[in-house]
Amino acid sequence: MTQEIEKHIRILIHPLKDEEALNEVLKVKLTKKEFKLLKAWAAGHTVEQIREKLNLDEARYAELSSKLIKKLNQEKLKQEISL
């Protein structure tokens, strides 16, 4: 999941925490669907697979993806997931 998060964060100054610590922080800071979306991206699922698994239409998938990326780029969250 670390690699997936690093792909979506514009500027990351410090390294990310280990997987377990990341999961704990992200479960609290993200909605359940956002967390599932991030996990699906990290697992390498296709957009179609993710949309089917999470029961999303195209517009909702785009909206959810956008919100997730914005959250990952918030300074407060970056500080919490970094060492």
C-alpha positions as YAML, in Angstrom:
chain: A
units: angstrom
residues:
- id: 1
  name: MET
  ca: [0.00, 0.00, 0.00]
- id: 2
  name: THR
  ca: [2.97, 2.30, 0.64]
- id: 3
  name: GLN
  ca: [3.83, 2.48, -3.06]
- id: 4
  name: GLU
  ca: [0.24, 3.29, -3.97]
- id: 5
  name: ILE
  ca: [0.10, 6.13, -1.45]
- id: 6
  name: GLU
  ca: [3.43, 7.52, -2.67]
- id: 7
  name: LYS
  ca: [2.06, 7.57, -6.25]
- id: 8
  name: HIS
  ca: [-0.76, 9.91, -5.26]
- id: 9
  name: ILE
  ca: [1.04, 12.27, -2.90]
- id: 10
  name: ARG
  ca: [2.59, 15.25, -4.66]
- id: 11
  name: ILE
  ca: [5.34, 16.14, -2.17]
- id: 12
  name: LEU
  ca: [6.40, 13.70, 0.51]
- id: 13
  name: ILE
  ca: [9.30, 14.90, 2.64]
- id: 14
  name: HIS
  ca: [9.54, 12.05, 5.17]
- id: 15
  name: PRO
  ca: [9.22, 8.30, 4.56]
- id: 16
  name: LEU
  ca: [5.89, 6.65, 5.31]
- id: 17
  name: LYS
  ca: [5.22, 4.56, 8.40]
- id: 18
  name: ASP
  ca: [5.15, 0.76, 8.16]
- id: 19
  name: GLU
  ca: [2.08, -0.96, 6.65]
- id: 20
  name: GLU
  ca: [0.43, -1.72, 9.99]
- id: 21
  name: ALA
  ca: [0.74, 1.83, 11.29]
- id: 22
  name: LEU
  ca: [-0.42, 3.22, 7.93]
- id: 23
  name: ASN
  ca: [-3.52, 1.03, 8.00]
- id: 24
  name: GLU
  ca: [-4.40, 2.18, 11.52]
- id: 25
  name: VAL
  ca: [-4.16, 5.87, 10.61]
- id: 26
  name: LEU
  ca: [-5.94, 5.51, 7.27]
- id: 27
  name: LYS
  ca: [-8.83, 3.50, 8.74]
- id: 28
  name: VAL
  ca: [-9.55, 6.45, 11.02]
- id: 29
  name: LYS
  ca: [-8.96, 9.26, 8.50]
- id: 30
  name: LEU
  ca: [-10.64, 7.79, 5.41]
- id: 31
  name: THR
  ca: [-14.18, 6.64, 4.81]
- id: 32
  name: LYS
  ca: [-14.69, 2.88, 4.45]
- id: 33
  name: LYS
  ca: [-15.13, 3.19, 0.69]
- id: 34
  name: GLU
  ca: [-12.06, 5.41, 0.32]
- id: 35
  name: PHE
  ca: [-10.00, 2.90, 2.32]
- id: 36
  name: LYS
  ca: [-11.31, -0.01, 0.22]
- id: 37
  name: LEU
  ca: [-10.55, 1.95, -2.95]
- id: 38
  name: LEU
  ca: [-6.97, 2.59, -1.85]
- id: 39
  name: LYS
  ca: [-6.51, -1.08, -0.95]
- id: 40
  name: ALA
  ca: [-7.91, -2.12, -4.35]
- id: 41
  name: TRP
  ca: [-5.52, 0.25, -6.14]
- id: 42
  name: ALA
  ca: [-2.64, -1.18, -4.14]
- id: 43
  name: ALA
  ca: [-3.73, -4.72, -5.04]
- id: 44
  name: GLY
  ca: [-3.60, -3.80, -8.73]
- id: 45
  name: HIS
  ca: [-7.29, -4.29, -9.52]
- id: 46
  name: THR
  ca: [-8.67, -2.73, -12.69]
- id: 47
  name: VAL
  ca: [-11.11, 0.17, -12.59]
- id: 48
  name: GLU
  ca: [-13.91, -2.15, -13.71]
- id: 49
  name: GLN
  ca: [-13.12, -4.65, -10.94]
- id: 50
  name: ILE
  ca: [-13.04, -1.90, -8.34]
- id: 51
  name: ARG
  ca: [-16.28, -0.33, -9.53]
- id: 52
  name: GLU
  ca: [-18.00, -3.71, -9.43]
- id: 53
  name: LYS
  ca: [-16.57, -4.65, -6.03]
- id: 54
  name: LEU
  ca: [-17.49, -1.30, -4.46]
- id: 55
  name: ASN
  ca: [-20.77, -0.98, -6.38]
- id: 56
  name: LEU
  ca: [-19.87, 2.38, -7.98]
- id: 57
  name: ASP
  ca: [-20.92, 3.98, -11.25]
- id: 58
  name: GLU
  ca: [-18.39, 5.97, -13.31]
- id: 59
  name: ALA
  ca: [-19.27, 9.34, -11.80]
- id: 60
  name: ARG
  ca: [-19.16, 8.07, -8.21]
- id: 61
  name: TYR
  ca: [-15.84, 6.29, -8.85]
- id: 62
  name: ALA
  ca: [-14.34, 9.51, -10.25]
- id: 63
  name: GLU
  ca: [-15.67, 11.53, -7.31]
- id: 64
  name: LEU
  ca: [-14.41, 9.02, -4.74]
- id: 65
  name: SER
  ca: [-10.98, 8.82, -6.39]
- id: 66
  name: SER
  ca: [-10.68, 12.60, -6.46]
- id: 67
  name: LYS
  ca: [-11.65, 12.96, -2.80]
- id: 68
  name: LEU
  ca: [-9.21, 10.22, -1.77]
- id: 69
  name: ILE
  ca: [-6.29, 11.83, -3.60]
- id: 70
  name: LYS
  ca: [-7.14, 15.23, -2.09]
- id: 71
  name: LYS
  ca: [-7.20, 13.71, 1.40]
- id: 72
  name: LEU
  ca: [-3.86, 11.98, 0.85]
- id: 73
  name: ASN
  ca: [-2.35, 15.36, -0.09]
- id: 74
  name: GLN
  ca: [-3.58, 17.22, 2.99]
- id: 75
  name: GLU
  ca: [-0.63, 18.29, 5.12]
- id: 76
  name: LYS
  ca: [-2.19, 17.08, 8.35]
- id: 77
  name: LEU
  ca: [-2.72, 13.57, 6.99]
- id: 78
  name: LYS
  ca: [0.76, 13.49, 5.42]
- id: 79
  name: GLN
  ca: [2.23, 14.29, 8.83]
- id: 80
  name: GLU
  ca: [0.25, 11.48, 10.47]
- id: 81
  name: ILE
  ca: [1.31, 8.82, 7.95]
- id: 82
  name: SER
  ca: [4.96, 9.88, 7.86]
- id: 83
  name: LEU
  ca: [7.75, 8.99, 10.28]
...
